[in-house]
Amino acid sequence: MKQPWFKRNGIFFIPISFIGWVILLCGSAYAIYTVIGLNNSSHSVSDFVRNSVFSLVLIDAIYSLVAYLTIRISKLF
């Protein structure tokens, strides 16, 4: 891997290549899809908030892990 896909800015990972932007857009689209699906199937506000926060934290954790690992791998090669 010649060029890293992300740049770290504090606790955030900013995409700096085309593949990084694709990963960010796919994660954002999946988050929107998940929230809309949870909104349609929830019976109460607390049910929606609890499930959507858990889903969004999980999506963000996976995005951060991918970004962190690609930065580390690009430094090795």
C-alpha positions in Angstrom: 0.0 0.0 0.0 1.7 3.1 -1.2 -0.6 5.9 -0.1 -2.8 5.7 3.1 -6.5 5.9 2.6 -7.1 8.1 5.7 -5.4 10.8 7.7 -5.8 11.0 11.4 -6.9 14.3 12.8 -7.2 14.0 16.6 -9.8 11.2 17.2 -11.2 11.5 13.7 -10.1 9.8 10.5 -10.4 11.9 7.4 -10.4 10.1 4.0 -7.7 11.3 1.6 -8.0 8.9 -1.2 -10.8 7.6 -3.4 -11.1 4.3 -1.6 -11.3 6.1 1.8 -14.2 8.2 0.4 -15.9 5.1 -0.8 -15.6 3.5 2.6 -17.0 6.6 4.3 -19.9 6.9 1.9 -20.8 3.2 2.2 -20.7 3.5 6.0 -22.9 6.6 6.0 -25.4 4.9 3.6 -25.6 1.9 5.8 -26.1 4.0 8.9 -28.9 5.9 7.2 -30.5 2.6 6.0 -30.2 1.1 9.5 -31.8 4.2 11.2 -34.7 4.3 8.7 -35.3 0.5 9.2 -35.2 0.9 13.0 -37.6 3.9 12.8 -40.1 1.8 10.8 -40.0 -1.2 13.2 -39.8 0.7 16.6 -42.8 0.8 18.9 -41.5 3.6 21.2 -39.0 6.4 21.2 -36.8 4.7 23.8 -36.7 1.5 21.7 -35.7 3.5 18.6 -33.0 5.6 20.4 -31.5 2.6 22.2 -31.2 0.5 19.0 -30.1 3.3 16.8 -27.3 4.5 19.1 -26.0 0.9 19.5 -26.0 0.5 15.7 -24.3 3.8 15.0 -21.6 3.2 17.6 -21.0 -0.2 16.0 -20.8 1.2 12.5 -18.4 4.0 13.7 -16.2 1.4 15.5 -15.8 -0.6 12.4 -15.0 2.5 10.3 -12.4 3.6 12.8 -10.9 0.1 13.0 -10.6 0.0 9.2 -9.1 3.5 9.0 -6.6 2.8 11.8 -5.5 -0.5 10.4 -5.0 0.9 6.9 -2.9 3.8 8.3 -0.7 1.3 10.2 -0.3 -1.0 7.2 0.6 1.8 4.9 3.4 2.8 7.3 4.8 -0.7 7.3 5.3 -0.9 3.5 
